[in-house]
Amino acid sequence: MPQPRPSLTLTLLQAREAAMGFFRPSLNQHGLTEQQWRVIRILRQQGEMEIYRLAELACILKPSMTGVLVRMEAAGLVSRRKAEHDQRRVLVNLAHKGEETFASMSQCMEGNYQRIQEQFGEQKLQVLLGLLEELKQVGR
């Protein structure tokens, strides 16, 4: 019986865990979950958007996203509003406290990226990011 090929999905999850080992202490120090940081980062980079799109970009299931946003809104990190032309659509935006949180964490997070780059290598990191971007396009 031939050896099964290495599991792409398992290897990606294990690599994610290795990478998150650099970032979790910073998130814990600031009292944020990984999901909350993803939401903050996406909204900071892309601006206000509908919940379904935010969930898609943050890789958070829509039912889970609702709970994440409720907690973030209660903490003053995000705000939600109904779209003016379609009351069924809900838009999410980064609140002032969310902007402040992003700013206060940026230097720390950049330091984490620097540590990864030092250990992994700048060129290898750029190649890896490029390959992962290509892989994201395969299923579309």
MARKOLPA-186191 format. One record per residue: residue in three letters; residue number from 0; x negated, y, z negated of N, C-alpha, C in turn. Coordinates in nm, 3 decimals, padded with zeros to 5 digits. Layout:
BEGIN
atom type->ALA&seq->NUM&n_px->X&n_py->Y&n_pz->Z&ca_px->X&ca_py->Y&ca_pz->Z&c_px->X&c_py->Y&c_pz->Z
...
This chain:
BEGIN
atom type->MET&seq->0&n_px->-00.085&n_py->-00.118&n_pz->00.000&ca_px->00.000&ca_py->00.000&ca_pz->00.000&c_px->-00.089&c_py->00.124&c_pz->00.000
atom type->PRO&seq->1&n_px->-00.066&n_py->00.217&n_pz->00.093&ca_px->-00.153&ca_py->00.335&ca_pz->00.101&c_px->-00.128&c_py->00.430&c_pz->-00.016
atom type->GLN&seq->2&n_px->-00.232&n_py->00.505&n_pz->-00.048&ca_px->-00.221&ca_py->00.606&ca_pz->-00.154&c_px->-00.127&c_py->00.717&c_pz->-00.110
atom type->PRO&seq->3&n_px->-00.037&n_py->00.758&n_pz->-00.198&ca_px->00.049&ca_py->00.871&ca_pz->-00.160&c_px->-00.034&c_py->00.999&c_pz->-00.149
atom type->ARG&seq->4&n_px->00.009&n_py->01.086&n_pz->-00.061&ca_px->-00.064&ca_py->01.212&ca_pz->-00.047&c_px->-00.046&c_py->01.295&c_pz->-00.173
atom type->PRO&seq->5&n_px->-00.138&n_py->01.385&n_pz->-00.200&ca_px->-00.122&ca_py->01.473&ca_pz->-00.317&c_px->00.007&c_py->01.554&c_pz->-00.306
atom type->SER&seq->6&n_px->00.070&n_py->01.578&n_pz->-00.418&ca_px->00.198&ca_py->01.650&ca_pz->-00.421&c_px->00.173&c_py->01.800&c_pz->-00.410
atom type->LEU&seq->7&n_px->00.220&n_py->01.859&n_pz->-00.302&ca_px->00.207&ca_py->02.003&ca_pz->-00.284&c_px->00.281&c_py->02.079&c_pz->-00.393
atom type->THR&seq->8&n_px->00.404&n_py->02.039&n_pz->-00.420&ca_px->00.484&ca_py->02.113&ca_pz->-00.518&c_px->00.426&c_py->02.103&c_pz->-00.658
atom type->LEU&seq->9&n_px->00.379&n_py->01.984&n_pz->-00.696&ca_px->00.319&ca_py->01.968&ca_pz->-00.828&c_px->00.189&c_py->02.048&c_pz->-00.838
atom type->THR&seq->10&n_px->00.108&n_py->02.045&n_pz->-00.734&ca_px->-00.017&ca_py->02.120&ca_pz->-00.734&c_px->00.010&c_py->02.270&c_pz->-00.743
atom type->LEU&seq->11&n_px->00.112&n_py->02.318&n_pz->-00.671&ca_px->00.147&ca_py->02.461&ca_pz->-00.679&c_px->00.193&c_py->02.498&c_pz->-00.819
atom type->LEU&seq->12&n_px->00.274&n_py->02.413&n_pz->-00.881&ca_px->00.319&ca_py->02.440&ca_pz->-01.018&c_px->00.202&c_py->02.441&c_pz->-01.116
atom type->GLN&seq->13&n_px->00.110&n_py->02.347&n_pz->-01.101&ca_px->-00.007&ca_py->02.343&ca_pz->-01.188&c_px->-00.096&c_py->02.465&c_pz->-01.168
atom type->ALA&seq->14&n_px->-00.111&n_py->02.508&n_pz->-01.042&ca_px->-00.190&ca_py->02.627&ca_pz->-01.013&c_px->-00.121&c_py->02.751&c_pz->-01.072
atom type->ARG&seq->15&n_px->00.010&n_py->02.755&n_pz->-01.064&ca_px->00.085&ca_py->02.866&ca_pz->-01.124&c_px->00.060&c_py->02.872&c_pz->-01.273
atom type->GLU&seq->16&n_px->00.065&n_py->02.757&n_pz->-01.338&ca_px->00.040&ca_py->02.753&ca_pz->-01.483&c_px->-00.102&c_py->02.799&c_pz->-01.516
atom type->ALA&seq->17&n_px->-00.198&n_py->02.760&n_pz->-01.434&ca_px->-00.336&ca_py->02.804&ca_pz->-01.456&c_px->-00.346&c_py->02.956&c_pz->-01.442
atom type->ALA&seq->18&n_px->-00.280&n_py->03.011&n_pz->-01.340&ca_px->-00.282&ca_py->03.157&ca_pz->-01.320&c_px->-00.209&c_py->03.228&c_pz->-01.434
atom type->MET&seq->19&n_px->-00.096&n_py->03.175&n_pz->-01.475&ca_px->-00.019&ca_py->03.240&ca_pz->-01.582&c_px->-00.094&c_py->03.240&c_pz->-01.715
atom type->GLY&seq->20&n_px->-00.187&n_py->03.147&n_pz->-01.730&ca_px->-00.269&ca_py->03.147&ca_pz->-01.851&c_px->-00.346&c_py->03.277&c_pz->-01.869
atom type->PHE&seq->21&n_px->-00.374&n_py->03.346&n_pz->-01.760&ca_px->-00.441&ca_py->03.476&ca_pz->-01.767&c_px->-00.343&c_py->03.587&c_pz->-01.806
atom type->PHE&seq->22&n_px->-00.216&n_py->03.571&n_pz->-01.772&ca_px->-00.118&ca_py->03.679&ca_pz->-01.787&c_px->-00.027&c_py->03.666&c_pz->-01.909
atom type->ARG&seq->23&n_px->00.000&n_py->03.543&n_pz->-01.955&ca_px->00.094&ca_py->03.525&ca_pz->-02.066&c_px->00.056&c_py->03.601&c_pz->-02.192
atom type->PRO&seq->24&n_px->-00.072&n_py->03.603&n_pz->-02.231&ca_px->-00.105&ca_py->03.679&ca_pz->-02.353&c_px->-00.067&c_py->03.827&c_pz->-02.342
atom type->SER&seq->25&n_px->-00.085&n_py->03.887&n_pz->-02.226&ca_px->-00.048&ca_py->04.027&ca_pz->-02.206&c_px->00.103&c_py->04.045&c_pz->-02.214
atom type->LEU&seq->26&n_px->00.176&n_py->03.952&n_pz->-02.154&ca_px->00.322&ca_py->03.959&ca_pz->-02.158&c_px->00.371&c_py->03.944&c_pz->-02.301
atom type->ASN&seq->27&n_px->00.316&n_py->03.848&n_pz->-02.373&ca_px->00.354&ca_py->03.826&ca_pz->-02.512&c_px->00.324&c_py->03.949&c_pz->-02.598
atom type->GLN&seq->28&n_px->00.210&n_py->04.011&n_pz->-02.573&ca_px->00.170&ca_py->04.130&ca_pz->-02.648&c_px->00.270&c_py->04.244&c_pz->-02.627
atom type->HIS&seq->29&n_px->00.327&n_py->04.251&n_pz->-02.509&ca_px->00.425&ca_py->04.356&ca_pz->-02.478&c_px->00.570&c_py->04.311&c_pz->-02.500
atom type->GLY&seq->30&n_px->00.589&n_py->04.188&n_pz->-02.547&ca_px->00.723&ca_py->04.139&ca_pz->-02.576&c_px->00.808&c_py->04.113&c_pz->-02.454
atom type->LEU&seq->31&n_px->00.744&n_py->04.077&n_pz->-02.343&ca_px->00.816&ca_py->04.051&ca_pz->-02.219&c_px->00.807&c_py->03.905&c_pz->-02.180
atom type->THR&seq->32&n_px->00.912&n_py->03.857&n_pz->-02.116&ca_px->00.907&ca_py->03.723&ca_pz->-02.057&c_px->00.849&c_py->03.735&c_pz->-01.916
atom type->GLU&seq->33&n_px->00.811&n_py->03.622&n_pz->-01.860&ca_px->00.761&ca_py->03.621&ca_pz->-01.722&c_px->00.867&c_py->03.674&c_pz->-01.626
atom type->GLN&seq->34&n_px->00.993&n_py->03.633&n_pz->-01.648&ca_px->01.101&ca_py->03.677&ca_pz->-01.560&c_px->01.120&c_py->03.828&c_pz->-01.569
atom type->GLN&seq->35&n_px->01.115&n_py->03.883&n_pz->-01.691&ca_px->01.131&ca_py->04.027&ca_pz->-01.707&c_px->01.019&c_py->04.103&c_pz->-01.636
atom type->TRP&seq->36&n_px->00.897&n_py->04.054&n_pz->-01.648&ca_px->00.787&ca_py->04.122&ca_pz->-01.580&c_px->00.804&c_py->04.117&c_pz->-01.429
atom type->ARG&seq->37&n_px->00.850&n_py->04.002&n_pz->-01.376&ca_px->00.872&ca_py->03.994&ca_pz->-01.232&c_px->00.976&c_py->04.096&c_pz->-01.187
atom type->VAL&seq->38&n_px->01.083&n_py->04.110&n_pz->-01.264&ca_px->01.188&ca_py->04.207&ca_pz->-01.231&c_px->01.130&c_py->04.349&c_pz->-01.234
atom type->ILE&seq->39&n_px->01.056&n_py->04.382&n_pz->-01.339&ca_px->00.997&ca_py->04.515&ca_pz->-01.349&c_px->00.905&c_py->04.542&c_pz->-01.232
atom type->ARG&seq->40&n_px->00.820&n_py->04.447&n_pz->-01.202&ca_px->00.722&ca_py->04.466&ca_pz->-01.094&c_px->00.792&c_py->04.484&c_pz->-00.958
atom type->ILE&seq->41&n_px->00.891&n_py->04.402&n_pz->-00.930&ca_px->00.962&ca_py->04.411&ca_pz->-00.802&c_px->01.035&c_py->04.544&c_pz->-00.790
atom type->LEU&seq->42&n_px->01.107&n_py->04.584&n_pz->-00.895&ca_px->01.179&ca_py->04.711&ca_pz->-00.890&c_px->01.083&c_py->04.829&c_pz->-00.879
atom type->ARG&seq->43&n_px->00.969&n_py->04.819&n_pz->-00.943&ca_px->00.869&ca_py->04.927&ca_pz->-00.935&c_px->00.814&c_py->04.939&c_pz->-00.794
atom type->GLN&seq->44&n_px->00.793&n_py->04.825&n_pz->-00.729&ca_px->00.736&ca_py->04.825&ca_pz->-00.595&c_px->00.840&c_py->04.858&c_pz->-00.487
atom type->GLN&seq->45&n_px->00.964&n_py->04.811&n_pz->-00.505&ca_px->01.061&ca_py->04.820&ca_pz->-00.397&c_px->01.179&c_py->04.911&c_pz->-00.426
atom type->GLY&seq->46&n_px->01.196&n_py->04.951&n_pz->-00.549&ca_px->01.307&ca_py->05.041&ca_pz->-00.581&c_px->01.438&c_py->04.966&c_pz->-00.603
atom type->GLU&seq->47&n_px->01.544&n_py->05.044&n_pz->-00.617&ca_px->01.676&ca_py->04.991&ca_pz->-00.647&c_px->01.720&c_py->04.888&c_pz->-00.542
atom type->MET&seq->48&n_px->01.785&n_py->04.782&n_pz->-00.591&ca_px->01.834&ca_py->04.679&ca_pz->-00.500&c_px->01.948&c_py->04.601&c_pz->-00.563
atom type->GLU&seq->49&n_px->02.017&n_py->04.526&n_pz->-00.476&ca_px->02.127&ca_py->04.442&ca_pz->-00.523&c_px->02.074&c_py->04.325&c_pz->-00.604
atom type->ILE&seq->50&n_px->02.157&n_py->04.279&n_pz->-00.695&ca_px->02.118&ca_py->04.170&ca_pz->-00.784&c_px->02.077&c_py->04.046&c_pz->-00.705
atom type->TYR&seq->51&n_px->02.153&n_py->04.010&n_pz->-00.603&ca_px->02.122&ca_py->03.886&ca_pz->-00.530&c_px->01.984&c_py->03.893&c_pz->-00.466
atom type->ARG&seq->52&n_px->01.946&n_py->04.009&n_pz->-00.413&ca_px->01.814&ca_py->04.026&ca_pz->-00.351&c_px->01.704&c_py->04.023&c_pz->-00.456
atom type->LEU&seq->53&n_px->01.729&n_py->04.086&n_pz->-00.569&ca_px->01.632&ca_py->04.085&ca_pz->-00.678&c_px->01.610&c_py->03.942&c_pz->-00.728
atom type->ALA&seq->54&n_px->01.717&n_py->03.866&n_pz->-00.743&ca_px->01.705&ca_py->03.727&ca_pz->-00.787&c_px->01.624&c_py->03.646&c_pz->-00.687
atom type->GLU&seq->55&n_px->01.649&n_py->03.669&n_pz->-00.559&ca_px->01.576&ca_py->03.598&ca_pz->-00.454&c_px->01.426&c_py->03.631&c_pz->-00.460
atom type->LEU&seq->56&n_px->01.392&n_py->03.758&n_pz->-00.468&ca_px->01.252&ca_py->03.799&ca_pz->-00.470&c_px->01.179&c_py->03.755&c_pz->-00.597
atom type->ALA&seq->57&n_px->01.253&n_py->03.753&n_pz->-00.709&ca_px->01.193&ca_py->03.716&ca_pz->-00.838&c_px->01.193&c_py->03.566&c_pz->-00.862
atom type->CYS&seq->58&n_px->01.253&n_py->03.490&n_pz->-00.769&ca_px->01.265&ca_py->03.344&ca_pz->-00.784&c_px->01.336&c_py->03.307&c_pz->-00.914
atom type->ILE&seq->59&n_px->01.447&n_py->03.376&n_pz->-00.937&ca_px->01.531&ca_py->03.350&ca_pz->-01.054&c_px->01.671&c_py->03.317&c_pz->-01.002
atom type->LEU&seq->60&n_px->01.727&n_py->03.206&n_pz->-01.049&ca_px->01.862&ca_py->03.169&ca_pz->-01.008&c_px->01.960&c_py->03.278&c_pz->-01.050
atom type->LYS&seq->61&n_px->02.062&n_py->03.303&n_pz->-00.966&ca_px->02.157&ca_py->03.411&ca_pz->-00.993&c_px->02.221&c_py->03.402&c_pz->-01.131
atom type->PRO&seq->62&n_px->02.266&n_py->03.284&n_pz->-01.177&ca_px->02.325&ca_py->03.279&ca_pz->-01.312&c_px->02.224&c_py->03.317&c_pz->-01.420
atom type->SER&seq->63&n_px->02.099&n_py->03.278&n_pz->-01.404&ca_px->01.995&ca_py->03.314&ca_pz->-01.500&c_px->01.963&c_py->03.463&c_pz->-01.491
atom type->MET&seq->64&n_px->01.966&n_py->03.517&n_pz->-01.369&ca_px->01.935&ca_py->03.659&ca_pz->-01.349&c_px->02.032&c_py->03.747&c_pz->-01.428
atom type->THR&seq->65&n_px->02.158&n_py->03.706&n_pz->-01.435&ca_px->02.256&ca_py->03.783&ca_pz->-01.510&c_px->02.213&c_py->03.799&c_pz->-01.655
atom type->GLY&seq->66&n_px->02.172&n_py->03.690&n_pz->-01.718&ca_px->02.126&ca_py->03.695&ca_pz->-01.857&c_px->02.001&c_py->03.778&c_pz->-01.874
atom type->VAL&seq->67&n_px->01.906&n_py->03.763&n_pz->-01.779&ca_px->01.782&ca_py->03.841&ca_pz->-01.785&c_px->01.816&c_py->03.990&c_pz->-01.779
atom type->LEU&seq->68&n_px->01.904&n_py->04.027&n_pz->-01.688&ca_px->01.939&ca_py->04.169&ca_pz->-01.671&c_px->02.016&c_py->04.224&c_pz->-01.791
atom type->VAL&seq->69&n_px->02.103&n_py->04.143&n_pz->-01.850&ca_px->02.176&ca_py->04.187&ca_pz->-01.970&c_px->02.076&c_py->04.222&c_pz->-02.080
atom type->ARG&seq->70&n_px->01.978&n_py->04.135&n_pz->-02.102&ca_px->01.878&ca_py->04.161&ca_pz->-02.207&c_px->01.790&c_py->04.281&c_pz->-02.172
atom type->MET&seq->71&n_px->01.753&n_py->04.293&n_pz->-02.045&ca_px->01.669&ca_py->04.405&ca_pz->-02.003&c_px->01.744&c_py->04.537&c_pz->-02.012
atom type->GLU&seq->72&n_px->01.872&n_py->04.535&n_pz->-01.979&ca_px->01.952&ca_py->04.657&ca_pz->-01.988&c_px->01.969&c_py->04.698&c_pz->-02.135
atom type->ALA&seq->73&n_px->01.991&n_py->04.600&n_pz->-02.222&ca_px->02.005&ca_py->04.629&ca_pz->-02.365&c_px->01.876&c_py->04.688&c_pz->-02.421
atom type->ALA&seq->74&n_px->01.761&n_py->04.645&n_pz->-02.365&ca_px->01.631&ca_py->04.697&ca_pz->-02.410&c_px->01.595&c_py->04.830&c_pz->-02.343
atom type->GLY&seq->75&n_px->01.680&n_py->04.876&n_pz->-02.251&ca_px->01.655&ca_py->05.003&ca_pz->-02.184&c_px->01.555&c_py->04.996&c_pz->-02.070
atom type->LEU&seq->76&n_px->01.525&n_py->04.875&n_pz->-02.021&ca_px->01.425&ca_py->04.858&ca_pz->-01.915&c_px->01.483&c_py->04.877&c_pz->-01.776
atom type->VAL&seq->77&n_px->01.610&n_py->04.841&n_pz->-01.758&ca_px->01.676&ca_py->04.855&ca_pz->-01.627&c_px->01.813&c_py->04.917&c_pz->-01.647
atom type->SER&seq->78&n_px->01.868&n_py->04.966&n_pz->-01.537&ca_px->02.006&ca_py->05.012&ca_pz->-01.537&c_px->02.077&c_py->04.948&c_pz->-01.419
atom type->ARG&seq->79&n_px->02.206&n_py->04.926&n_pz->-01.437&ca_px->02.287&ca_py->04.869&ca_pz->-01.330&c_px->02.402&c_py->04.965&c_pz->-01.300
atom type->ARG&seq->80&n_px->02.441&n_py->04.966&n_pz->-01.173&ca_px->02.556&ca_py->05.047&ca_pz->-01.133&c_px->02.622&c_py->04.981&c_pz->-01.014
atom type->LYS&seq->81&n_px->02.750&n_py->05.009&n_pz->-00.999&ca_px->02.823&ca_py->04.959&ca_pz->-00.882&c_px->02.794&c_py->05.050&c_pz->-00.764
atom type->ALA&seq->82&n_px->02.783&n_py->04.989&n_pz->-00.648&ca_px->02.760&ca_py->05.066&ca_pz->-00.526&c_px->02.882&c_py->05.154&c_pz->-00.500
atom type->GLU&seq->83&n_px->02.855&n_py->05.276&n_pz->-00.456&ca_px->02.963&ca_py->05.372&ca_pz->-00.435&c_px->03.062&c_py->05.326&c_pz->-00.328
atom type->HIS&seq->84&n_px->03.013&n_py->05.271&n_pz->-00.220&ca_px->03.100&ca_py->05.234&ca_pz->-00.109&c_px->03.156&c_py->05.093&c_pz->-00.117
atom type->ASP&seq->85&n_px->03.109&n_py->05.014&n_pz->-00.214&ca_px->03.160&ca_py->04.878&ca_pz->-00.231&c_px->03.144&c_py->04.839&c_pz->-00.377
atom type->GLN&seq->86&n_px->03.251&n_py->04.851&n_pz->-00.453&ca_px->03.247&ca_py->04.828&ca_pz->-00.598&c_px->03.212&c_py->04.685&c_pz->-00.636
atom type->ARG&seq->87&n_px->03.214&n_py->04.593&n_pz->-00.540&ca_px->03.176&ca_py->04.454&ca_pz->-00.569&c_px->03.025&c_py->04.438&c_pz->-00.578
atom type->ARG&seq->88&n_px->02.952&n_py->04.530&n_pz->-00.515&ca_px->02.805&ca_py->04.522&ca_pz->-00.513&c_px->02.748&c_py->04.593&c_pz->-00.635
atom type->VAL&seq->89&n_px->02.654&n_py->04.525&n_pz->-00.703&ca_px->02.589&ca_py->04.584&ca_pz->-00.820&c_px->02.442&c_py->04.607&c_pz->-00.786
atom type->LEU&seq->90&n_px->02.398&n_py->04.728&n_pz->-00.811&ca_px->02.260&ca_py->04.767&ca_pz->-00.784&c_px->02.184&c_py->04.776&c_pz->-00.915
atom type->VAL&seq->91&n_px->02.057&n_py->04.737&n_pz->-00.912&ca_px->01.972&ca_py->04.740&ca_pz->-01.031&c_px->01.856&c_py->04.835&c_pz->-01.002
atom type->ASN&seq->92&n_px->01.823&n_py->04.916&n_pz->-01.102&ca_px->01.713&ca_py->05.010&ca_pz->-01.089&c_px->01.629&c_py->05.004&c_pz->-01.215
atom type->LEU&seq->93&n_px->01.504&n_py->05.040&n_pz->-01.204&ca_px->01.415&ca_py->05.046&ca_pz->-01.318&c_px->01.446&c_py->05.173&c_pz->-01.397
atom type->ALA&seq->94&n_px->01.475&n_py->05.159&n_pz->-01.525&ca_px->01.502&ca_py->05.273&ca_pz->-01.611&c_px->01.369&c_py->05.337&c_pz->-01.653
atom type->HIS&seq->95&n_px->01.379&n_py->05.452&n_pz->-01.716&ca_px->01.258&ca_py->05.526&ca_pz->-01.758&c_px->01.169&c_py->05.438&c_pz->-01.847
atom type->LYS&seq->96&n_px->01.228&n_py->05.366&n_pz->-01.940&ca_px->01.150&ca_py->05.279&ca_pz->-02.028&c_px->01.084&c_py->05.167&c_pz->-01.949
atom type->GLY&seq->97&n_px->01.150&n_py->05.119&n_pz->-01.844&ca_px->01.090&ca_py->05.018&ca_pz->-01.757&c_px->00.970&c_py->05.074&c_pz->-01.683
atom type->GLU&seq->98&n_px->00.981&n_py->05.198&n_pz->-01.637&ca_px->00.868&ca_py->05.266&ca_pz->-01.571&c_px->00.752&c_py->05.280&c_pz->-01.670
atom type->GLU&seq->99&n_px->00.783&n_py->05.319&n_pz->-01.791&ca_px->00.679&ca_py->05.334&ca_pz->-01.894&c_px->00.614&c_py->05.199&c_pz->-01.925
atom type->THR&seq->100&n_px->00.694&n_py->05.095&n_pz->-01.930&ca_px->00.641&ca_py->04.960&ca_pz->-01.956&c_px->00.546&c_py->04.918&c_pz->-01.845
atom type->PHE&seq->101&n_px->00.588&n_py->04.942&n_pz->-01.721&ca_px->00.500&ca_py->04.909&ca_pz->-01.607&c_px->00.369&c_py->04.985&c_pz->-01.619
atom type->ALA&seq->102&n_px->00.377&n_py->05.114&n_pz->-01.646&ca_px->00.256&ca_py->05.196&ca_pz->-01.655&c_px->00.165&c_py->05.149&c_pz->-01.768
atom type->SER&seq->103&n_px->00.223&n_py->05.117&n_pz->-01.882&ca_px->00.141&ca_py->05.075&ca_pz->-01.996&c_px->00.077&c_py->04.938&c_pz->-01.974
atom type->MET&seq->104&n_px->00.139&n_py->04.855&n_pz->-01.893&ca_px->00.086&ca_py->04.720&ca_pz->-01.869&c_px->-00.007&c_py->04.712&c_pz->-01.747
atom type->SER&seq->105&n_px->-00.002&n_py->04.811&n_pz->-01.661&ca_px->-00.076&ca_py->04.804&ca_pz->-01.534&c_px->-00.225&c_py->04.780&c_pz->-01.553
atom type->GLN&seq->106&n_px->-00.287&n_py->04.853&n_pz->-01.643&ca_px->-00.431&ca_py->04.839&ca_pz->-01.664&c_px->-00.464&c_py->04.700&c_pz->-01.718
atom type->CYS&seq->107&n_px->-00.385&n_py->04.654&n_pz->-01.812&ca_px->-00.406&ca_py->04.521&ca_pz->-01.870&c_px->-00.389&c_py->04.413&c_pz->-01.764
atom type->MET&seq->108&n_px->-00.286&n_py->04.425&n_pz->-01.682&ca_px->-00.262&ca_py->04.324&ca_pz->-01.578&c_px->-00.373&c_py->04.328&c_pz->-01.473
atom type->GLU&seq->109&n_px->-00.420&n_py->04.446&n_pz->-01.439&ca_px->-00.531&ca_py->04.457&ca_pz->-01.344&c_px->-00.655&c_py->04.389&c_pz->-01.400
atom type->GLY&seq->110&n_px->-00.677&n_py->04.404&n_pz->-01.531&ca_px->-00.789&ca_py->04.334&ca_pz->-01.595&c_px->-00.776&c_py->04.184&c_pz->-01.584
atom type->ASN&seq->111&n_px->-00.654&n_py->04.133&n_pz->-01.594&ca_px->-00.631&ca_py->03.989&ca_pz->-01.578&c_px->-00.664&c_py->03.945&c_pz->-01.436
atom type->TYR&seq->112&n_px->-00.623&n_py->04.027&n_pz->-01.337&ca_px->-00.657&ca_py->03.995&ca_pz->-01.197&c_px->-00.809&c_py->03.995&c_pz->-01.178
atom type->GLN&seq->113&n_px->-00.876&n_py->04.089&n_pz->-01.242&ca_px->-01.022&ca_py->04.095&ca_pz->-01.231&c_px->-01.087&c_py->03.970&c_pz->-01.288
atom type->ARG&seq->114&n_px->-01.035&n_py->03.923&n_pz->-01.400&ca_px->-01.091&ca_py->03.800&ca_pz->-01.460&c_px->-01.071&c_py->03.679&c_pz->-01.369
atom type->ILE&seq->115&n_px->-00.955&n_py->03.670&n_pz->-01.307&ca_px->-00.931&ca_py->03.560&ca_pz->-01.212&c_px->-01.029&c_py->03.572&c_pz->-01.096
atom type->GLN&seq->116&n_px->-01.042&n_py->03.692&n_pz->-01.043&ca_px->-01.131&ca_py->03.715&ca_pz->-00.929&c_px->-01.276&c_py->03.682&c_pz->-00.963
atom type->GLU&seq->117&n_px->-01.319&n_py->03.717&n_pz->-01.083&ca_px->-01.455&ca_py->03.686&ca_pz->-01.125&c_px->-01.479&c_py->03.535&c_pz->-01.131
atom type->GLN&seq->118&n_px->-01.379&n_py->03.462&n_pz->-01.179&ca_px->-01.395&ca_py->03.317&ca_pz->-01.194&c_px->-01.371&c_py->03.241&c_pz->-01.065
atom type->PHE&seq->119&n_px->-01.282&n_py->03.292&n_pz->-00.981&ca_px->-01.242&ca_py->03.221&ca_pz->-00.860&c_px->-01.316&c_py->03.272&c_pz->-00.738
atom type->GLY&seq->120&n_px->-01.350&n_py->03.399&n_pz->-00.738&ca_px->-01.417&ca_py->03.461&ca_pz->-00.625&c_px->-01.321&c_py->03.547&c_pz->-00.545
atom type->GLU&seq->121&n_px->-01.367&n_py->03.667&n_pz->-00.508&ca_px->-01.281&ca_py->03.762&ca_pz->-00.437&c_px->-01.237&c_py->03.707&c_pz->-00.302
atom type->GLN&seq->122&n_px->-01.332&n_py->03.652&n_pz->-00.227&ca_px->-01.298&ca_py->03.601&ca_pz->-00.093&c_px->-01.201&c_py->03.484&c_pz->-00.102
atom type->LYS&seq->123&n_px->-01.226&n_py->03.391&n_pz->-00.194&ca_px->-01.136&ca_py->03.276&ca_pz->-00.208&c_px->-00.996&c_py->03.321&c_pz->-00.251
atom type->LEU&seq->124&n_px->-00.990&n_py->03.421&n_pz->-00.338&ca_px->-00.860&ca_py->03.472&ca_pz->-00.382&c_px->-00.784&c_py->03.533&c_pz->-00.266
atom type->GLN&seq->125&n_px->-00.851&n_py->03.609&n_pz->-00.182&ca_px->-00.786&ca_py->03.670&ca_pz->-00.066&c_px->-00.739&c_py->03.563&c_pz->00.034
atom type->VAL&seq->126&n_px->-00.821&n_py->03.461&n_pz->00.054&ca_px->-00.783&ca_py->03.351&ca_pz->00.143&c_px->-00.661&c_py->03.279&c_pz->00.086
atom type->LEU&seq->127&n_px->-00.663&n_py->03.251&n_pz->-00.045&ca_px->-00.552&ca_py->03.183&ca_pz->-00.110&c_px->-00.423&c_py->03.264&c_pz->-00.095
atom type->LEU&seq->128&n_px->-00.428&n_py->03.393&n_pz->-00.123&ca_px->-00.309&ca_py->03.476&ca_pz->-00.110&c_px->-00.257&c_py->03.477&c_pz->00.034
atom type->GLY&seq->129&n_px->-00.347&n_py->03.483&n_pz->00.129&ca_px->-00.307&ca_py->03.479&ca_pz->00.270&c_px->-00.241&c_py->03.347&c_pz->00.306
atom type->LEU&seq->130&n_px->-00.299&n_py->03.237&n_pz->00.260&ca_px->-00.240&ca_py->03.106&ca_pz->00.288&c_px->-00.103&c_py->03.090&c_pz->00.223
atom type->LEU&seq->131&n_px->-00.089&n_py->03.140&n_pz->00.101&ca_px->00.040&ca_py->03.131&ca_pz->00.034&c_px->00.146&c_py->03.215&c_pz->00.106
atom type->GLU&seq->132&n_px->00.107&n_py->03.330&n_pz->00.157&ca_px->00.201&ca_py->03.412&ca_pz->00.237&c_px->00.244&c_py->03.335&c_pz->00.361
atom type->GLU&seq->133&n_px->00.151&n_py->03.270&n_pz->00.427&ca_px->00.185&ca_py->03.188&ca_pz->00.544&c_px->00.277&c_py->03.075&c_pz->00.507
atom type->LEU&seq->134&n_px->00.250&n_py->03.008&n_pz->00.396&ca_px->00.333&ca_py->02.896&ca_pz->00.352&c_px->00.476&c_py->02.943&c_pz->00.323
atom type->LYS&seq->135&n_px->00.491&n_py->03.062&n_pz->00.267&ca_px->00.625&ca_py->03.116&ca_pz->00.242&c_px->00.706&c_py->03.131&c_pz->00.370
atom type->GLN&seq->136&n_px->00.639&n_py->03.153&n_pz->00.481&ca_px->00.708&ca_py->03.173&ca_pz->00.609&c_px->00.746&c_py->03.041&c_pz->00.677
atom type->VAL&seq->137&n_px->00.686&n_py->02.930&n_pz->00.635&ca_px->00.710&ca_py->02.803&ca_pz->00.701&c_px->00.856&c_py->02.762&c_pz->00.695
atom type->GLY&seq->138&n_px->00.920&n_py->02.776&n_pz->00.582&ca_px->01.058&ca_py->02.731&ca_pz->00.566&c_px->01.163&c_py->02.828&c_pz->00.613
atom type->ARG&seq->139&n_px->01.123&n_py->02.942&n_pz->00.664&ca_px->01.223&ca_py->03.044&ca_pz->00.701&c_px->01.266&c_py->03.033&c_pz->00.842
